[in-house]
Amino acid sequence: MERWSGVLRVPLHPNSRTFHRVGASLCLSPETRTLLVPKANAIFFCGDRVEGTGNPVIERLSNLQKLSEIIVSKFGSFTNAWVIEASAFNGPFAVYKDFIPSVNQYGEPSSYHPNGFPASTSTVSLLSNCLEEAKKVILGTQVDTKSGLSPSCSFSRSKTFILGFSKGGAVLNQIVTELGFSDIGSNANSPDVGQLMGRKFAGSEEIYVVPKTKEDLLNSISEIHYVDVGLNSAGAYLTNHDVFERISKRLMQGASELRFILHGTPRQWSDKRRDWIRNEKDKMLRLLESEAPKSGGKLKVLERFYFTDKPPSMQMHFEIIESLDAS
């Protein structure tokens, strides 16, 4: 398996004046140097910028291309990694204004609601634009529709893994809210990769590589990883019981299995000055655990605490990315 890796500067919409920087690591066919259908797309939302620390560990783990390579190492070589940075910053503070409907000037959310499905719609648009930009960079190659399946893998269609790091967890909260209110009607009718490969989609080969619609994206999500998330305000974790009840019902109605993994360090979970982070995490965990038995075993939740024997530090906040247990 060969890969193309790089950092793209991509507008969310064709006429947008704001751009996102996205680190990408994509599967390539070694024979034809064309893009392959991945087993999964892993989408990682970054947090605030941390600059001027002089700490080589933090600087290395703030590099978008390095992060995309780490994500691939966690989920496997047949995974495409997309590491997304906010389009706007207020000083060091990331402002995901295109993904979350109500944020203040520092990017802190006031609420999460599904109206307009902004996070899933923006994610689909951004990935589509990233794919087009990547194809231009890779000598104008097109998606290889004949070699989409690896000989050593068998999968029905590309899954999606969503990860939010630090403030990036706020985007996860919005996506989870939208997931709870989404329709699974198209899920049962979604063709698998084998069926797609037997058809010809003139001018729309990218349907194989990234989700084409918000419904495709939401129905393909199989894992949601909260990676040491935290805010300087409430809302670091989702605590809306209604959303998790709706997700449990989706699963009972035929949606695919879904795993929530909450990863944390003492930097966030033991911060006495921001004790709401731990309280919100505990509440979200309880809500998920209460809904899991109602889902017929299709909703799974795990909690993983890292560096428990070390005092809180900014370095461990970044080191968790490299230590992440995604199994």
MILOTI-836359 format. One record per residue: residue in three letters; x, y, z of N, C-alpha, C in turn. Coordinates in steps of 0.05 Angstrom, whole numbers, padded with zeros to 5 digits, always signed. Example, Ala and Ser with C-alpha at 12.3 -4.5 7.8 and 13.67 -1.06 7.14 Angstrom:
ala+00264-00114+00156+00246-00090+00156+00264-00066+00156ser+00257-00045+00142+00273-00021+00143+00258+00001+00157
//
This chain:
met+00017-00024+00000+00000+00000+00000+00017+00025+00000glu+00013+00042-00020+00027+00068-00021+00007+00089-00011arg+00018+00113-00004+00002+00134+00006+00011+00161-00006trp-00008+00179-00007-00001+00207-00013-00008+00222+00013ser+00011+00239+00022+00007+00255+00046+00014+00284+00040gly-00001+00302+00052+00006+00330+00049-00014+00347+00065val-00009+00373+00064-00027+00392+00077-00040+00409+00056leu-00067+00409+00056-00082+00424+00036-00094+00449+00049arg-00097+00469+00033-00111+00494+00041-00136+00496+00024val-00159+00491+00036-00184+00486+00021-00207+00503+00031pro-00222+00515+00013-00246+00530+00022-00268+00511+00028leu-00285+00519+00047-00308+00502+00054-00328+00501+00030his-00332+00524+00018-00350+00526-00006-00334+00539-00028pro-00342+00534-00053-00327+00545-00076-00322+00575-00075asn-00341+00590-00066-00337+00619-00065-00330+00630-00038ser-00322+00613-00020-00316+00621+00007-00290+00636+00008arg-00289+00656+00026-00264+00671+00030-00247+00660+00053thr-00259+00642+00067-00244+00629+00089-00235+00601+00081phe-00212+00593+00091-00200+00568+00084-00194+00551+00109his-00196+00525+00105-00187+00506+00126-00160+00494+00117arg-00142+00491+00136-00119+00474+00131-00125+00446+00139val-00119+00427+00122-00126+00399+00127-00102+00382+00120gly-00093+00367+00140-00072+00347+00136-00085+00321+00126ala-00075+00310+00104-00088+00286+00092-00067+00265+00087ser-00075+00240+00092-00058+00217+00085-00077+00197+00072leu-00073+00192+00046-00093+00178+00030-00081+00153+00017cys-00098+00133+00014-00089+00107+00002-00086+00110-00028leu-00064+00100-00038-00058+00100-00067-00053+00072-00077ser-00061+00067-00102-00053+00042-00114-00024+00043-00122pro-00007+00023-00114+00021+00024-00121+00026+00020-00151glu+00007+00006-00164+00010+00001-00193+00003+00026-00210thr-00019+00039-00203-00029+00060-00220-00026+00088-00208arg-00018+00090-00183-00016+00115-00169-00042+00131-00170thr-00064+00116-00167-00090+00129-00165-00102+00124-00138leu-00121+00141-00130-00133+00139-00104-00150+00114-00102leu-00148+00101-00079-00164+00077-00074-00187+00082-00055val-00207+00066-00056-00228+00067-00036-00217+00057-00010pro-00219+00073+00011-00208+00064+00037-00227+00046+00052lys-00216+00031+00071-00233+00016+00089-00248+00035+00107ala-00236+00057+00114-00249+00077+00131-00237+00104+00127asn-00252+00125+00132-00242+00152+00134-00242+00160+00163ala-00218+00168+00173-00215+00177+00200-00212+00208+00199ile-00231+00222+00212-00233+00251+00211-00226+00262+00238phe-00205+00278+00240-00194+00288+00266-00197+00318+00267phe-00212+00328+00286-00215+00357+00290-00196+00367+00311cys-00179+00387+00303-00159+00397+00321-00171+00417+00341gly-00155+00426+00360-00163+00445+00380-00150+00472+00376asp-00147+00487+00398-00134+00513+00397-00105+00510+00389arg-00093+00532+00380-00064+00532+00374-00048+00536+00400val-00027+00521+00403-00009+00525+00425+00018+00532+00414glu+00025+00558+00415+00050+00567+00402+00069+00578+00423gly+00095+00578+00415+00115+00591+00431+00123+00576+00456thr+00116+00550+00458+00124+00535+00482+00153+00526+00481gly+00164+00524+00457+00192+00514+00455+00194+00485+00461asn+00171+00472+00464+00170+00443+00470+00169+00427+00444pro+00189+00412+00437+00190+00397+00412+00167+00376+00410val+00159+00365+00432+00137+00345+00431+00111+00358+00423ile+00105+00381+00435+00080+00396+00428+00081+00405+00399glu+00104+00415+00391+00107+00425+00363+00103+00403+00343arg+00115+00379+00349+00113+00357+00330+00084+00347+00329leu+00070+00347+00352+00043+00337+00352+00022+00358+00346ser+00032+00381+00337+00014+00402+00327+00017+00403+00296asn+00034+00388+00285+00039+00387+00256+00017+00371+00242leu+00002+00383+00224-00021+00369+00212-00013+00344+00197gln+00010+00345+00182+00018+00321+00167+00026+00299+00186lys+00041+00306+00207+00049+00286+00227+00025+00273+00240leu+00005+00290+00246-00019+00279+00258-00034+00260+00240ser-00035+00266+00214-00048+00248+00195-00034+00221+00195glu-00008+00221+00197+00007+00196+00197+00002+00180+00222ile-00001+00194+00245-00007+00180+00270-00034+00168+00269ile-00054+00182+00257-00081+00171+00255-00081+00146+00239val-00067+00146+00217-00065+00122+00200-00053+00099+00216ser-00032+00104+00232-00020+00083+00248-00039+00072+00269lys-00059+00087+00277-00079+00078+00297-00101+00061+00285phe-00108+00067+00260-00132+00054+00248-00125+00036+00225gly-00100+00035+00216-00092+00016+00196-00086+00029+00169ser-00070+00015+00153-00060+00026+00128-00082+00029+00106phe-00105+00017+00110-00127+00020+00091-00146+00042+00099thr-00136+00060+00116-00152+00083+00126-00142+00109+00113asn-00160+00126+00105-00153+00153+00098-00156+00171+00122ala-00136+00188+00127-00137+00206+00150-00141+00235+00140trp-00158+00249+00154-00164+00277+00148-00162+00293+00174val-00142+00310+00177-00138+00325+00202-00146+00354+00197ile-00168+00363+00209-00180+00388+00202-00175+00410+00223glu-00166+00433+00214-00161+00456+00231-00184+00475+00227ala-00191+00490+00247-00213+00510+00245-00205+00531+00223ser-00225+00542+00211-00220+00562+00190-00213+00589+00202ala-00221+00594+00227-00217+00620+00239-00204+00616+00267phe-00187+00635+00274-00174+00635+00300-00176+00663+00312asn-00183+00665+00337-00182+00690+00352-00157+00688+00370gly-00134+00698+00360-00110+00693+00375-00105+00663+00373pro-00101+00649+00396-00096+00620+00395-00122+00604+00394phe-00145+00617+00397-00170+00603+00401-00184+00595+00374ala-00188+00569+00371-00201+00558+00347-00230+00565+00347val-00241+00574+00325-00269+00582+00323-00281+00565+00300tyr-00295+00544+00307-00308+00526+00287-00336+00537+00280lys-00337+00561+00269-00362+00575+00264-00378+00562+00242asp-00365+00547+00224-00379+00534+00202-00391+00507+00211phe-00383+00497+00233-00392+00470+00242-00411+00471+00266ile-00409+00492+00282-00426+00494+00306-00443+00520+00304pro-00469+00517+00306-00487+00540+00300-00484+00564+00318ser-00475+00560+00343-00474+00583+00361-00448+00582+00377val-00428+00598+00369-00403+00600+00384-00397+00629+00389asn-00383+00635+00411-00375+00662+00417-00349+00669+00403gln-00338+00692+00408-00314+00701+00394-00290+00683+00400tyr-00291+00667+00421-00269+00650+00428-00274+00621+00419gly-00296+00617+00404-00302+00590+00394-00316+00572+00414glu-00325+00584+00436-00339+00567+00456-00369+00566+00450pro-00380+00541+00449-00408+00538+00441-00427+00547+00463ser-00450+00558+00455-00471+00564+00475-00491+00542+00476ser-00493+00526+00454-00512+00503+00454-00506+00486+00430tyr-00518+00462+00430-00516+00444+00407-00545+00437+00398his-00551+00442+00373-00578+00434+00363-00575+00426+00334pro-00594+00409+00324-00590+00398+00297-00599+00416+00274asn-00610+00439+00279-00622+00455+00258-00602+00460+00235gly-00609+00451+00212-00592+00455+00188-00569+00436+00186phe-00564+00419+00206-00543+00399+00205-00516+00411+00196pro-00507+00433+00209-00483+00447+00199-00457+00430+00201ala-00453+00414+00221-00428+00400+00224-00425+00378+00203ser-00446+00362+00199-00445+00341+00179-00444+00352+00151thr-00459+00373+00146-00459+00386+00119-00432+00398+00113ser-00420+00412+00132-00394+00424+00128-00372+00403+00125thr-00374+00381+00140-00354+00360+00138-00354+00348+00110val-00378+00342+00100-00380+00330+00073-00369+00349+00052ser-00376+00375+00054-00367+00395+00035-00337+00397+00035leu-00326+00399+00059-00297+00402+00062-00282+00378+00051leu-00291+00354+00058-00277+00330+00048-00278+00328+00018ser-00301+00335+00006-00304+00335-00023-00284+00354-00036asn-00282+00378-00025-00263+00398-00035-00234+00389-00031cys-00229+00376-00008-00202+00366-00003-00195+00344-00024leu-00214+00327-00030-00208+00306-00049-00202+00317-00076glu-00217+00337-00085-00212+00349-00111-00184+00362-00111glu-00177+00376-00090-00151+00389-00088-00128+00368-00088ala-00132+00346-00073-00112+00325-00073-00109+00313-00100lys-00130+00309-00115-00128+00297-00142-00112+00315-00160lys-00115+00342-00157-00100+00360-00173-00070+00358-00167val-00064+00355-00141-00036+00353-00133-00024+00327-00142ile-00039+00305-00141-00029+00279-00150-00031+00277-00180leu-00019+00297-00194-00017+00297-00223-00044+00294-00237gly-00065+00304-00225-00091+00303-00238-00103+00276-00240thr-00094+00257-00223-00105+00230-00225-00134+00229-00216gln-00148+00208-00226-00175+00203-00218-00177+00180-00199val-00200+00176-00187-00203+00154-00169-00203+00128-00184asp-00189+00108-00173-00187+00082-00186-00211+00065-00178thr-00231+00062-00195-00255+00048-00188-00252+00018-00192lys-00230+00009-00203-00226-00020-00208-00209-00033-00186ser-00195-00017-00170-00178-00028-00150-00186-00019-00122gly-00212-00014-00118-00222-00003-00093-00219-00022-00070leu-00219-00048-00074-00218-00067-00053-00190-00079-00051ser-00179-00079-00027-00153-00092-00022-00157-00122-00022pro-00138-00137-00034-00140-00167-00034-00142-00178-00006ser-00130-00165+00014-00129-00176+00041-00152-00166+00059cys-00170-00149+00047-00192-00139+00063-00218-00144+00049ser-00239-00147+00064-00266-00150+00053-00284-00133+00070phe-00295-00112+00058-00313-00094+00073-00335-00085+00054ser-00359-00079+00066-00382-00072+00050-00381-00044+00040arg-00372-00025+00057-00369+00003+00048-00351+00017+00068ser-00341+00040+00061-00323+00055+00078-00337+00064+00104lys-00325+00058+00126-00335+00068+00152-00323+00095+00157thr-00334+00109+00177-00323+00135+00185-00317+00134+00215phe-00293+00143+00222-00285+00146+00250-00282+00176+00254ile-00295+00187+00275-00293+00215+00281-00278+00219+00307leu-00258+00237+00307-00242+00243+00330-00242+00273+00335gly-00244+00281+00360-00242+00309+00367-00222+00312+00389phe-00202+00329+00385-00181+00333+00404-00184+00361+00417ser-00183+00362+00444-00185+00387+00458-00211+00401+00450lys-00209+00426+00440-00234+00440+00432-00247+00427+00409gly-00233+00411+00393-00245+00396+00371-00268+00378+00380gly-00269+00372+00407-00291+00356+00417-00318+00370+00415ala-00318+00397+00413-00343+00412+00410-00356+00405+00383val-00339+00400+00362-00350+00392+00336-00362+00364+00339leu-00350+00347+00354-00361+00320+00359-00389+00322+00372asn-00391+00340+00391-00417+00343+00405-00439+00352+00385gln-00432+00369+00366-00451+00377+00346-00457+00355+00327ile-00437+00339+00319-00442+00316+00301-00459+00295+00315val-00454+00290+00340-00470+00270+00355-00499+00280+00357thr-00503+00306+00362-00530+00317+00363-00544+00313+00336glu-00530+00318+00314-00542+00315+00288-00548+00285+00282leu-00530+00268+00292-00534+00239+00288-00560+00230+00302gly-00565+00241+00326-00589+00233+00340-00615+00241+00326phe-00613+00262+00311-00637+00272+00297-00638+00265+00267ser-00619+00248+00258-00618+00241+00230-00636+00218+00223asp-00642+00216+00198-00659+00194+00188-00642+00171+00179ile-00649+00147+00186-00634+00124+00177-00646+00111+00153gly-00666+00124+00141-00680+00112+00118-00661+00103+00095ser-00640+00120+00090-00622+00114+00068-00602+00092+00075asn-00600+00086+00101-00580+00067+00110-00584+00040+00098ala-00609+00030+00099-00614+00003+00089-00611+00001+00059asn-00613+00024+00045-00611+00023+00016-00584+00031+00005ser-00565+00036+00023-00538+00044+00014-00524+00021+00000pro-00515+00024-00025-00501+00003-00038-00474-00002-00026asp-00464-00027-00028-00438-00032-00017-00417-00026-00039val-00392-00028-00031-00370-00021-00049-00370-00038-00074gly-00377-00064-00071-00377-00082-00093-00398-00074-00114gln-00421-00065-00104-00442-00055-00122-00433-00030-00136leu-00421-00012-00120-00412+00013-00132-00391+00009-00154met-00374-00011-00150-00353-00016-00169-00364-00027-00195gly-00388-00038-00194-00400-00049-00218-00415-00029-00234arg-00416-00004-00224-00431+00017-00238-00411+00038-00248lys-00422+00056-00264-00406+00078-00274-00419+00104-00266phe-00404+00120-00250-00414+00146-00242-00398+00167-00256ala-00407+00175-00279-00391+00194-00295-00388+00220-00280gly-00363+00228-00276-00357+00253-00263-00361+00254-00233ser-00367+00231-00220-00371+00232-00191-00357+00209-00178glu-00332+00203-00186-00318+00181-00175-00312+00185-00145glu-00312+00210-00136-00306+00215-00108-00326+00203-00089ile-00349+00194-00099-00368+00181-00082-00356+00156-00069tyr-00336+00144-00081-00323+00120-00070-00305+00127-00047val-00294+00150-00046-00272+00156-00028-00282+00170-00002val-00300+00189-00005-00311+00204+00018-00341+00204+00016pro-00355+00206+00039-00384+00208+00039-00393+00231+00021lys-00414+00226+00006-00424+00246-00013-00445+00264-00002thr-00461+00255+00018-00482+00270+00030-00479+00269+00060lys-00493+00287+00074-00493+00286+00103-00505+00260+00114glu-00525+00249+00099-00537+00224+00107-00516+00201+00104asp-00501+00201+00083-00480+00181+00079-00460+00183+00102leu-00452+00207+00109-00432+00211+00130-00443+00200+00157leu-00466+00209+00165-00477+00202+00191-00483+00172+00193asn-00492+00160+00171-00498+00131+00172-00473+00114+00171ser-00450+00126+00163-00425+00111+00161-00409+00112+00187ile-00416+00130+00205-00400+00133+00230-00402+00108+00247ser-00379+00097+00254-00379+00073+00271-00364+00077+00297glu-00347+00097+00298-00332+00103+00322-00330+00133+00327ile-00333+00142+00352-00330+00170+00359-00311+00171+00383his-00288+00185+00378-00267+00186+00398-00264+00214+00409tyr-00270+00218+00435-00265+00243+00449-00236+00241+00460val-00218+00259+00450-00190+00257+00457-00182+00281+00474asp-00182+00276+00501-00175+00297+00520-00189+00324+00514val-00215+00322+00510-00229+00346+00503-00233+00364+00527gly-00236+00390+00522-00240+00409+00544-00245+00437+00533leu-00259+00453+00548-00265+00481+00541-00261+00498+00566asn-00259+00524+00562-00258+00543+00584-00286+00552+00592ser-00306+00537+00582-00334+00542+00589-00348+00514+00589ala-00373+00514+00596-00389+00489+00595-00392+00480+00566gly-00397+00454+00563-00402+00443+00536-00380+00426+00525ala-00360+00418+00541-00338+00402+00531-00348+00374+00523tyr-00368+00364+00538-00380+00338+00532-00410+00342+00528leu-00423+00325+00513-00451+00327+00508-00466+00314+00531thr-00486+00328+00543-00501+00317+00566-00531+00318+00561asn-00539+00319+00536-00567+00319+00529-00578+00291+00528his-00594+00282+00547-00604+00255+00548-00621+00248+00524asp-00636+00268+00514-00653+00263+00490-00637+00253+00466val-00613+00265+00462-00597+00258+00439-00589+00228+00441phe-00580+00219+00465-00571+00192+00468-00594+00172+00466glu-00618+00180+00475-00642+00163+00472-00648+00160+00442arg-00645+00181+00427-00651+00180+00398-00630+00162+00384ile-00605+00164+00393-00584+00147+00380-00590+00118+00386ser-00598+00112+00411-00604+00084+00418-00627+00074+00401lys-00648+00091+00396-00671+00083+00379-00662+00079+00350arg-00644+00096+00340-00633+00092+00313-00621+00065+00310leu-00605+00057+00330-00592+00031+00329-00612+00008+00329met-00633+00011+00345-00654-00010+00346-00669-00011+00319gln-00670+00011+00305-00685+00012+00280-00668+00003+00256gly-00643-00005+00261-00627-00016+00239-00601-00002+00233ala-00595+00019+00247-00569+00033+00242-00546+00015+00251ser-00523+00019+00240-00499+00002+00245-00489+00007+00274glu-00473-00011+00284-00462-00009+00311-00446+00017+00314leu-00446+00027+00338-00432+00052+00344-00417+00050+00370arg-00391+00059+00369-00374+00059+00393-00367+00087+00401phe-00370+00094+00426-00360+00119+00438-00336+00111+00455ile-00313+00125+00451-00290+00121+00468-00281+00148+00479leu-00282+00150+00505-00274+00175+00518-00245+00172+00529his-00226+00186+00517-00198+00185+00524-00191+00211+00539gly-00177+00208+00562-00170+00232+00577-00144+00230+00592thr-00134+00253+00601-00110+00254+00617-00116+00271+00642pro-00098+00271+00662-00102+00289+00685-00103+00318+00677arg-00092+00325+00654-00092+00353+00645-00121+00364+00644gln-00140+00347+00635-00168+00355+00633-00185+00343+00655trp-00182+00318+00660-00200+00304+00679-00194+00309+00708ser-00170+00321+00714-00163+00327+00742-00158+00356+00747asp-00169+00373+00729-00165+00402+00732-00186+00413+00751lys-00178+00420+00775-00197+00430+00795-00207+00458+00788arg-00193+00472+00772-00202+00499+00764-00224+00497+00743arg-00226+00474+00729-00247+00470+00709-00260+00443+00715asp-00272+00441+00739-00282+00415+00747-00307+00406+00731trp-00318+00426+00716-00342+00418+00699-00334+00398+00677ile-00308+00398+00669-00300+00380+00648-00304+00351+00658arg-00293+00345+00681-00296+00318+00692-00326+00312+00698asn-00341+00331+00708-00369+00327+00714-00385+00321+00689glu-00379+00336+00668-00393+00331+00642-00386+00304+00631lys-00360+00297+00633-00351+00271+00622-00366+00249+00637asp-00367+00251+00663-00380+00230+00679-00410+00228+00672lys-00423+00251+00668-00451+00250+00661-00456+00238+00634met-00439+00245+00614-00442+00234+00588-00437+00204+00589leu-00418+00195+00604-00412+00167+00607-00436+00152+00618arg-00448+00164+00639-00472+00151+00651-00495+00149+00632leu-00499+00170+00616-00521+00170+00597-00517+00149+00576leu-00492+00147+00566-00486+00126+00546-00490+00098+00557glu-00480+00094+00582-00482+00068+00594-00511+00061+00600ser-00528+00081+00605-00556+00075+00611-00571+00068+00585glu-00562+00078+00562-00575+00073+00537-00565+00048+00523ala-00540+00040+00529-00528+00017+00516-00545-00008+00517pro-00556-00016+00541-00572-00041+00542-00597-00039+00525lys-00607-00015+00520-00632-00012+00504-00627-00014+00474ser-00601-00014+00466-00595-00014+00438-00591-00041+00426gly-00596-00062+00442-00592-00089+00432-00563-00096+00429gly-00546-00083+00445-00517-00088+00443-00503-00074+00421lys-00516-00056+00407-00504-00042+00385-00490-00015+00393leu-00496-00005+00417-00483+00018+00427-00462+00010+00448lys-00437+00017+00443-00416+00010+00462-00401+00035+00471val-00393+00034+00496-00379+00058+00507-00355+00048+00524leu-00332+00062+00520-00308+00056+00534-00296+00082+00545glu-00282+00080+00568-00268+00102+00580-00239+00094+00584arg-00220+00112+00575-00192+00105+00578-00177+00130+00589phe-00163+00125+00611-00149+00146+00626-00119+00141+00623tyr-00104+00161+00613-00076+00159+00606-00059+00175+00626phe-00034+00167+00630-00015+00182+00646-00025+00187+00674thr-00038+00167+00686-00051+00171+00712-00031+00176+00735asp-00006+00168+00731+00014+00171+00752+00031+00196+00749lys+00023+00214+00730+00038+00238+00725+00022+00263+00732pro+00036+00284+00740+00021+00309+00745+00012+00321+00719pro-00011+00336+00720-00021+00348+00695-00001+00366+00681ser+00000+00365+00655+00018+00382+00639+00007+00385+00611met+00015+00407+00598+00008+00412+00570+00019+00390+00552gln+00043+00380+00558+00056+00360+00541+00039+00335+00540met+00029+00325+00564+00013+00301+00563-00013+00305+00548his-00023+00329+00547-00047+00336+00532-00043+00329+00503phe-00019+00333+00492-00013+00327+00465-00003+00298+00462glu+00011+00288+00482+00022+00261+00480+00000+00240+00479ile-00024+00246+00488-00045+00226+00487-00051+00219+00458ile-00047+00237+00440-00052+00231+00411-00035+00208+00403glu-00009+00209+00410+00009+00187+00402+00005+00162+00418ser-00006+00164+00443-00011+00141+00460-00039+00130+00457leu-00054+00141+00440-00082+00134+00437-00086+00104+00431asp-00103+00092+00447-00111+00064+00443-00138+00064+00430ala-00138+00059+00404-00163+00060+00388-00175+00032+00384ser-00165+00012+00398-00175-00015+00394-00202-00019+00407
//
